[in-house]
Amino acid sequence: MTVAVIIATGRACGGSGPLSAAALPYGGGPGGGPEPGGPPTLLARLCDQLTLLNVPDVHVVGRPEAAPELRADGHFITESADVPGDLREIARVARVAGEQVLVLAADLVCGDELLIRLLDDVEAPLAAVTLPPVPGGAYGMAGARVERGLVVATESDHHEVARPNAASPALLRFAPSEAEHVATVAEELAASLEESGVPEAIEEGDAAELLLAGLARFGTPVAACPGRGLVCRRAADEDQARKARAALEGADEERARLAAAVKSDDGFFSTFAVSSYSPHLVRLLANRGVAPNTVTVASMALAALAAMWFAAGTRAGMVTGAVLVYLAFVLDCVDGQLARYTGRLTAMGAWLDAVGDRAKEYGLYAGLAAGATAAATAAATAGGGAGGGAGGGAGGGAGGVDVWALAVAVLILQTVRHMVDFSFQARARPFAGTETAGPADTAHPPDVPKAPSISKAPGIPKVPDAPQDAGTSAVARLSRRTSRIRALHWAKKIIVLPIGERFALIAVTAAVAGARVTFLALLIWGTVAAAYTLAGRTLRAAAA
């Protein structure tokens, strides 16, 4: 269950319409024509949309002068005279909700897919929607900067962002574990506004926008929920509302959902050898009701068959096993894409996928080593140079014991790499209620010190955040700059030998050269990858 706080304090533009933007009519009927009974207001449409998404508990915050027209539309309104009051109401709801809380503006127009994506993002206790930057800006779209999947800075009426690379509609969601921290930030922002003594700062502004800016400036890890390809707009007048409705009705949300199911920052082999066509397979499986966990189990079964073919120790077995390895990896990619496409992301599925990856890889090691031993035994039994040569070509050469030693060495190396990676990722994601941690694995500290302040000077000058490279190490700056070069970006992806590259390496070397070459390649490349990763993390940590 989710509790929503809708900020209905935005003023409508134009003198003849409603006072609140939330009371603006939601365009015309389909295609812009008349709608029986008149179109719903933006707030009514949003409340109905949230109810259909199983978010019936809605708290609407509005100004006293606009409350009558909002109540006339059938809404219960919590009156708030100013922005500090809005922030304190968010803090109150956060503390008493006991559920995850969604904070959004009443003049927001977006499709179901974007809200579902934000609400179902179980991996991040605190997340906010980000959109591609809007050239020239747009109403309600604040500039933001996203780095490594985290929102590290956003604009508000009182804050500026250096080099924004995204836009924020001030749409965020936080889990119960983050409620106390969010409430504290909201209350401190409210107190800071009141201390400013500037009427404009107290009476005007977007509380959700200011809260998100404050969270980012506190160093709170806020995960970015990308809305690329989806319609998300805010409307301050009837013309903007009509255009927003027309854009939403003309959008293909299913296509956007399918595209979003593919990881945008995946490895080289996964991106070009699988994800270039896997969305078609995902749609086919989804239409037939296949569960993601079923695909995961099928991937494990194919890997087990590949290991059995490898264990035969014959040339035909090695080639067949290599093909099965590739197919197993295709399904390994598809299960996650299917889960994201269908919204069936579960902790059980993530665990099964992680365990399955380890089981598949280590099972392939065992199959290759067993095949090398079988080939060596067959060669020794047959006797003669011809028999030994044939065995060496198929199974990796005589000396099965040596191949088993290589297999154990590769297994140990890969296990150590996995443990280091998991430990680093856990250390780099200090989500739960932290006030001191900066964005996970970012190259620089939070933009400003702890308490984000509102200027006390008349005119409310904006507080700039730190320049993008401020406080960063030379290593971090070099890493960021090289990532902008496409060839170097992919080279950095490949050198760390992710699972896609490992499966490709196993398939190609096993089919072409045999088990001994496979293990040597994994051992050498894996050692280089481990050294590269460890060096980078050590230098980054030393510079922090």
C-alpha positions in Angstrom: 0.0 0.0 0.0 1.1 3.6 -0.7 0.1 6.9 0.8 0.1 9.9 -1.6 0.7 13.6 -0.7 -0.6 15.8 -3.5 0.7 19.4 -3.4 -2.2 21.5 -4.9 -0.6 24.9 -4.2 0.4 25.9 -7.7 -1.4 28.9 -9.0 -3.2 28.9 -12.4 -2.1 31.4 -15.0 -4.7 33.7 -16.4 -7.3 35.8 -14.6 -10.5 34.3 -15.7 -9.9 30.6 -14.7 -9.6 28.9 -11.4 -7.2 30.0 -8.7 -5.4 26.7 -8.4 -3.7 24.9 -11.3 -5.2 21.7 -9.7 -8.7 22.9 -10.7 -7.8 23.3 -14.4 -9.9 21.2 -16.7 -8.0 18.2 -18.2 -8.1 19.3 -21.8 -11.1 18.3 -23.9 -12.4 14.9 -24.7 -10.5 12.3 -26.7 -8.9 14.0 -29.7 -9.6 17.4 -28.2 -13.4 17.3 -28.7 -16.1 17.9 -26.1 -16.4 15.5 -23.3 -19.8 14.5 -21.8 -20.3 16.3 -18.5 -17.2 18.3 -19.0 -13.6 17.2 -18.6 -12.3 16.3 -15.1 -10.0 18.6 -13.3 -6.3 17.8 -13.2 -6.6 16.9 -9.5 -9.7 14.7 -10.0 -8.0 12.9 -12.9 -4.8 12.4 -10.8 -6.8 11.0 -7.8 -8.7 8.6 -10.0 -5.5 7.5 -11.6 -3.9 6.8 -8.2 -6.9 4.9 -7.0 -6.7 2.6 -10.0 -3.0 2.0 -9.1 -4.0 1.0 -5.6 -3.1 4.3 -4.0 -6.5 5.3 -2.5 -5.1 7.1 0.6 -4.5 10.6 -0.7 -3.7 13.7 1.3 -4.3 16.9 -0.7 -2.5 20.1 0.5 -4.0 23.4 -0.8 -4.0 27.1 -0.1 -7.0 28.4 2.0 -8.1 30.8 -0.8 -8.2 27.9 -3.3 -9.7 25.3 -1.0 -13.4 26.0 -1.8 -13.0 25.3 -5.5 -11.0 22.1 -4.8 -13.6 20.9 -2.2 -16.4 21.6 -4.7 -14.7 18.9 -6.9 -15.2 16.4 -4.0 -11.8 16.5 -2.4 -10.8 16.7 1.2 -8.2 19.5 1.5 -5.7 20.1 4.2 -5.2 23.8 4.2 -1.7 25.2 4.4 -1.0 28.9 4.3 2.6 28.7 3.0 5.5 26.5 1.8 6.8 25.8 5.4 3.3 24.5 6.2 3.4 22.3 3.1 6.7 20.8 4.1 5.5 20.2 7.7 2.4 18.4 6.3 4.7 16.2 4.3 6.8 15.5 7.4 3.6 14.7 9.4 2.3 12.2 6.8 5.7 10.6 6.5 5.9 9.9 10.2 2.3 8.5 10.6 1.9 6.7 7.3 3.7 3.5 8.1 3.8 2.8 4.3 5.7 4.1 1.4 4.8 7.7 0.6 4.4 9.3 -2.9 4.9 13.1 -3.1 3.7 14.8 -6.3 2.1 18.0 -7.7 -1.6 18.2 -8.4 -0.9 19.7 -11.8 1.0 16.7 -13.0 -0.1 14.9 -16.2 1.6 11.5 -16.7 0.6 8.0 -17.7 0.2 4.9 -15.5 3.5 3.4 -16.6 5.7 6.1 -15.1 3.9 5.9 -11.7 4.0 2.1 -11.8 7.7 2.3 -12.5 8.3 4.6 -9.5 6.0 2.7 -7.1 7.4 -0.7 -8.0 11.1 0.2 -7.7 11.7 -2.1 -4.7 15.5 -1.8 -5.0 15.6 1.9 -3.9 14.1 3.1 -0.6 14.0 6.7 -2.0 13.6 7.5 -5.7 12.6 10.4 -7.9 11.5 10.6 -11.5 13.9 12.1 -14.0 13.3 13.1 -17.5 15.4 14.2 -20.5 16.4 17.9 -20.2 13.9 20.3 -21.7 15.6 22.8 -24.0 14.6 26.3 -22.8 12.9 24.8 -19.7 9.2 24.1 -19.1 6.7 24.9 -16.4 7.3 22.7 -13.3 10.4 21.0 -14.8 13.4 21.8 -12.6 16.9 21.2 -13.8 18.7 18.2 -12.2 22.0 16.4 -12.4 22.0 12.6 -12.4 25.2 10.6 -11.9 25.6 6.8 -11.6 21.9 6.4 -11.3 21.5 8.9 -8.5 19.9 12.4 -8.4 22.8 14.4 -6.9 21.3 17.9 -7.4 18.1 19.5 -8.4 16.9 23.1 -8.9 14.3 24.9 -6.9 13.2 28.5 -6.5 16.2 28.9 -4.2 18.9 26.6 -5.7 20.7 26.3 -9.0 22.4 23.3 -10.5 25.7 23.3 -12.3 25.5 21.5 -15.7 22.1 19.9 -15.4 21.7 16.8 -17.5 18.1 15.9 -16.6 14.8 17.5 -15.7 12.7 16.8 -12.6 8.9 17.1 -12.3 9.2 16.9 -8.4 7.8 13.4 -8.3 9.3 11.3 -5.6 8.6 8.2 -3.5 10.2 7.0 -0.2 9.9 3.8 1.8 9.1 3.7 5.5 12.8 3.2 6.3 13.4 6.7 4.9 10.4 8.4 6.5 12.1 9.8 9.6 15.0 11.2 7.5 12.7 12.8 4.9 10.5 14.3 7.7 13.6 15.8 9.4 14.8 17.3 6.1 11.4 18.7 5.4 11.1 20.3 8.9 14.6 21.8 8.6 13.8 23.3 5.2 10.6 24.7 6.7 12.5 26.3 9.5 15.1 27.7 7.1 12.4 29.3 5.0 10.8 31.0 8.0 14.2 32.2 9.2 14.8 33.9 5.9 12.2 36.5 6.7 11.4 37.0 3.0 7.6 36.8 2.3 8.1 35.5 -1.2 10.2 32.6 0.0 7.6 31.7 2.6 4.4 32.1 0.5 5.5 31.0 -3.0 7.3 27.9 -4.2 6.9 24.2 -4.8 7.3 22.1 -1.6 7.9 18.9 -3.5 10.6 20.5 -5.6 12.2 22.1 -2.6 12.1 18.8 -0.7 13.9 17.0 -3.5 16.5 19.7 -3.7 17.1 19.5 0.0 17.4 15.8 0.1 20.0 15.9 -2.7 21.9 18.6 -0.8 21.8 16.7 2.4 23.7 13.9 0.5 20.8 11.6 0.7 21.0 8.9 -2.0 18.0 9.4 -4.2 17.7 6.9 -7.0 16.8 8.2 -10.4 13.7 6.6 -12.0 14.1 7.4 -15.7 11.1 8.5 -17.6 12.6 8.6 -21.0 10.1 7.9 -23.7 7.1 8.6 -21.4 4.9 11.6 -21.2 5.2 13.6 -18.0 4.2 17.3 -17.9 2.8 19.9 -15.6 0.2 22.4 -16.5 -0.4 26.0 -15.3 -3.1 27.0 -17.8 -5.8 25.4 -19.9 -3.6 25.4 -23.1 -0.8 23.5 -21.3 -3.4 21.0 -19.9 -4.8 20.4 -23.4 -1.3 19.9 -24.9 -0.4 17.5 -22.1 -3.5 15.4 -22.6 -2.9 15.3 -26.4 0.7 14.2 -25.8 -0.3 11.5 -23.3 -3.1 10.1 -25.5 -0.6 9.9 -28.5 2.1 8.1 -26.5 2.9 4.4 -26.9 3.5 3.4 -23.3 3.8 -0.3 -24.1 6.7 0.4 -26.4 8.4 2.6 -23.9 7.9 -0.1 -21.2 9.5 -2.7 -23.4 12.4 -0.4 -24.2 12.9 0.3 -20.5 13.0 -3.4 -19.7 16.4 -3.5 -21.3 19.2 -2.3 -19.0 20.7 0.9 -20.4 24.1 0.4 -18.9 24.7 -3.3 -19.6 27.8 -5.0 -20.8 29.1 -5.0 -24.4 28.2 -8.6 -25.2 24.8 -8.3 -23.5 24.0 -5.1 -25.3 24.9 -6.1 -28.9 24.6 -9.9 -28.9 21.4 -10.3 -26.9 19.5 -7.0 -26.2 19.4 -6.1 -29.9 16.6 -8.6 -30.4 15.6 -9.9 -26.9 12.7 -7.4 -26.5 10.8 -9.4 -29.2 11.3 -12.5 -27.2 10.2 -10.7 -24.0 6.9 -9.6 -25.6 6.3 -13.1 -26.9 6.8 -14.7 -23.4 4.7 -12.0 -21.7 1.8 -12.5 -24.1 1.9 -16.2 -23.2 2.0 -15.6 -19.5 5.4 -17.1 -18.9 6.8 -16.1 -15.5 10.3 -14.6 -15.1 11.3 -17.3 -12.7 10.3 -20.0 -15.2 12.8 -18.4 -17.7 15.5 -18.4 -15.0 15.0 -22.1 -14.4 15.1 -22.7 -18.2 18.4 -20.9 -18.4 19.8 -23.1 -15.6 18.6 -26.2 -17.4 20.3 -25.1 -20.7 23.5 -24.5 -18.8 23.3 -27.9 -17.2 22.9 -29.5 -20.6 25.8 -27.5 -21.9 27.9 -28.8 -19.0 26.9 -32.4 -19.8 27.9 -31.9 -23.4 31.2 -30.4 -22.3 31.8 -33.4 -20.0 31.6 -35.8 -23.0 35.0 -34.5 -24.1 34.3 -34.8 -27.8 34.6 -32.1 -30.5 30.9 -32.3 -31.2 30.1 -32.1 -27.5 32.3 -28.9 -27.1 30.5 -27.2 -30.1 27.0 -28.2 -28.9 27.9 -27.1 -25.4 29.1 -23.7 -26.7 25.8 -23.1 -28.5 23.8 -24.1 -25.3 25.9 -21.7 -23.3 24.9 -18.8 -25.5 21.2 -19.8 -25.4 21.5 -20.1 -21.6 22.9 -16.5 -21.4 20.1 -15.2 -23.7 17.5 -16.5 -21.3 19.6 -15.1 -18.4 19.1 -11.7 -19.9 15.5 -12.2 -20.8 14.3 -13.2 -17.3 15.2 -9.8 -15.9 13.8 -8.0 -18.9 10.6 -10.0 -18.6 10.4 -9.2 -14.9 10.8 -5.4 -15.5 8.4 -5.5 -18.5 5.6 -7.2 -16.6 6.3 -5.5 -13.2 7.0 -8.9 -11.5 10.2 -7.9 -9.8 10.5 -9.9 -6.6 13.2 -10.6 -4.0 12.8 -14.3 -4.7 13.4 -13.7 -8.4 16.5 -11.6 -7.8 17.9 -14.3 -5.4 17.1 -17.1 -7.8 18.8 -15.2 -10.7 21.9 -14.5 -8.6 22.2 -18.1 -7.4 21.5 -19.4 -10.8 24.3 -17.3 -12.4 26.8 -18.8 -9.9 25.5 -22.3 -10.3 25.5 -22.1 -14.2 29.1 -20.8 -14.3 30.6 -23.2 -11.8 28.7 -26.1 -13.4 30.3 -25.2 -16.8 33.7 -25.2 -15.1 33.0 -28.7 -13.8 31.8 -29.9 -17.2 34.8 -28.6 -19.0 37.2 -30.1 -16.5 35.4 -33.5 -16.6 35.5 -33.4 -20.4 39.2 -32.8 -20.5 39.7 -35.7 -18.1 37.5 -37.9 -20.2 39.3 -37.0 -23.4 42.7 -37.6 -21.7 41.5 -41.0 -20.5 40.2 -41.9 -23.9 43.5 -40.9 -25.5 45.5 -42.9 -23.0 43.3 -46.0 -23.5 43.5 -45.8 -27.2 47.3 -45.3 -27.1 49.5 -43.9 -29.8 50.2 -40.4 -31.0 47.1 -40.0 -33.1 44.8 -40.9 -30.2 46.6 -38.5 -27.9 46.4 -35.7 -30.4 42.7 -36.2 -31.0 42.0 -36.2 -27.3 44.0 -33.0 -26.8 42.1 -31.2 -29.5 38.8 -32.1 -28.1 39.2 -32.0 -24.4 42.0 -29.5 -23.8 45.0 -31.8 -24.0 46.2 -34.7 -21.9 46.6 -34.2 -18.2 43.2 -34.0 -16.7 44.6 -33.3 -13.3 46.2 -30.1 -14.5 42.9 -28.9 -16.0 41.1 -29.6 -12.8 43.7 -27.5 -11.0 43.1 -24.7 -13.5 39.3 -25.1 -13.0 39.7 -24.8 -9.2 41.9 -21.7 -9.6 39.4 -20.0 -11.9 36.6 -20.9 -9.5 38.4 -19.4 -6.5 39.3 -16.2 -8.5 35.7 -15.7 -9.6 34.3 -16.4 -6.1 36.7 -13.8 -4.6 35.7 -11.3 -7.3 32.0 -11.9 -6.5 32.5 -11.4 -2.8 34.5 -8.2 -3.3 31.8 -6.9 -5.7 29.0 -7.7 -3.4 30.8 -6.1 -0.4 31.6 -3.0 -2.4 28.0 -2.6 -3.6 26.7 -3.0 -0.1 29.1 -0.4 1.2 28.3 2.0 -1.7 24.5 1.9 -1.1 24.0 3.4 2.4 20.3 4.0 1.8 18.6 3.2 5.1 18.0 6.5 7.0 21.5 7.9 6.6 22.2 11.6 6.8 25.9 11.5 6.4 26.5 9.4 3.3 27.0 10.9 -0.1 25.6 9.5 -3.2 26.6 5.9 -3.8 29.8 5.5 -5.7 29.8 9.1 -6.9 32.9 11.0 -7.8 32.3 13.9 -5.5 30.7 14.8 -2.2 27.3 16.3 -1.7 26.8 19.7 -3.3 26.7 21.7 -0.1 27.2 21.1 3.6 24.6 19.5 5.8 21.9 22.0 6.3 20.6 23.3 3.0 19.9 27.0 3.7 17.7 29.6 2.2 19.3 33.0 1.7 18.1 35.7 4.1 18.9 38.5 1.7 16.0 40.3 0.0 15.3 39.0 -3.5 16.0 35.4 -2.5 19.2 34.9 -4.5 19.6 31.3 -5.6 22.2 29.2 -3.9 24.5 27.5 -6.5 25.6 24.0 -6.0 29.2 23.0 -6.4 30.6 22.8 -9.9 30.5 19.3 -11.3 34.2 18.6 -10.8 34.4 20.3 -7.4 35.9 18.0 -4.7 36.6 15.2 -7.2 39.9 13.4 -7.5 42.0 13.3 -10.7 41.1 9.6 -11.0 37.4 10.3 -10.8 37.6 13.1 -13.3 39.6 11.0 -15.7 37.1 8.1 -15.4 34.2 10.4 -16.1 35.9 12.0 -19.1 36.9 8.7 -20.7 33.4 7.4 -20.3 32.2 10.1 -22.6 34.3 8.6 -25.5 32.3 5.7 -26.9 35.2 3.4 -27.6 36.8 3.9 -24.2 33.4 3.5 -22.6 33.0 0.0 -24.1 36.7 -0.9 -23.5 36.2 -0.2 -19.7 33.0 -2.3 -19.8 34.8 -5.2 -21.5 38.0 -5.2 -19.4 36.2 -6.0 -16.2 35.0 -9.3 -17.7 31.3 -9.2 -16.7 29.1 -12.3 -16.9 28.2 -11.7 -20.6 31.9 -11.6 -21.6 32.7 -14.6 -19.5 30.0 -16.7 -21.1 31.1 -15.6 -24.5 34.7 -16.4 -23.7 33.7 -19.9 -22.4 31.6 -20.6 -25.5 34.2 -19.5 -28.1 37.3 -20.9 -26.6 35.6 -24.2 -25.7 34.3 -24.7 -29.2 37.6 -23.6 -30.9 40.4 -24.6 -28.7 39.3 -26.7 -25.8 39.0 -26.7 -22.0 42.7 -25.9 -21.2 42.6 -22.7 -23.3 39.3 -21.7 -21.8 40.6 -21.9 -18.2 43.8 -20.2 -19.1 41.9 -17.4 -20.8 39.5 -17.0 -17.8 42.4 -17.0 -15.3 44.5 -14.5 -17.2 41.7 -12.1 -18.1 40.0 -12.5 -14.8 43.3 -11.6 -13.0 43.6 -8.5 -15.1 40.0 -7.5 -14.5 40.4 -8.0 -10.7 43.6 -5.9 -10.7 41.9 -3.2 -12.8 38.8 -3.1 -10.6 40.8 -3.2 -7.3 43.1 -0.4 -8.4 40.3 1.8 -9.5 38.4 1.4 -6.3 41.5 1.8 -4.1 42.5 5.1 -5.9 38.9 6.3 -5.6 38.7 5.5 -1.9 42.1 7.0 -1.2 41.0 10.3 -2.8 37.7 10.4 -1.0 
